[in-house]
Amino acid sequence: MAQVIRRSGDEVTVEVTVRLSGSLLEMEEAILEATNAVGCCATEEALGRFDTDGSPIRVGETKLTAR
C-alpha cells in the first residue's frame, strides 16, 4: 500500500495508494490504513539509520553489549 520510492540525503519520498470505494466509513478506514502505512515506512527508514554494526556501545568507561 505504501512504499519508499526515493531516498535523498535526509529525505525519503513515500508513495501511497488509497482505494476510495464503498461507503464513507469504508473510505475513511482505507485512508486511516494508508496513513498508518506511510508512518510505518517512514519509521522503518528512521530506525534503519540508527542500526548498528553489532559493536559494543561505550559510555565513558562503561561498555554496553547485548545478545
N, C-alpha and C positions, 0 to 999 in steps of 0.2 A: 504494500500500500504506500509506504514512504521509503525513500532511498536517497542516500547521498549521491549526487551526480557530479559534484565538483568540489575539490579541496584547493584552497589558495591561501597560503600563509596561515593567518589566524581565522580564516573564514571557511565555512562549508555552505554549499548550496544543497538544500534538501527539496526533492520533488515529491509531491503527494497527489494521489488521485482519489477523489471522493465521488462515489456514486450517489446521485440525488434522485432516488426513486422511492415510490411508496408514499406513505403518509408523512406529514410534517414531523411527527415523532420519530419515525424511522430515519428520516433525513438528518434530524438533529443527532441521533445516535451515531450515524455514519460520520458526521462532522466531528463528533467527540472522539470516535475511534481514530480518525485521521490525525486529529490534533495530538492525541497521545502518541501515535506512531512517530510523528515529527519530533516530539520531545524525546522519545526513546533513541531515535537516530542521533540527535544532537548530543545527548548524554553519553551514548556509546563512543562517539568521536572524542568528547571531552575526557572521558576516563582513559581512553587509549593514549592520550598524551601524557598521562601520569603512570603508565605501565612501566615497570622496572625490568631490568635485565636479570634480576634474581640476586644481585649483590646485596650484602648487608647495608643497612642504613646506619650511619654514625651520627649520634647526637652528643657532642662533646666527647667524653671518654666512654660513653655507652654505645655498645654495638647491638643493634636490633635485627633479629632474624626471624623468619617464620618457616614452617614446613608445610 
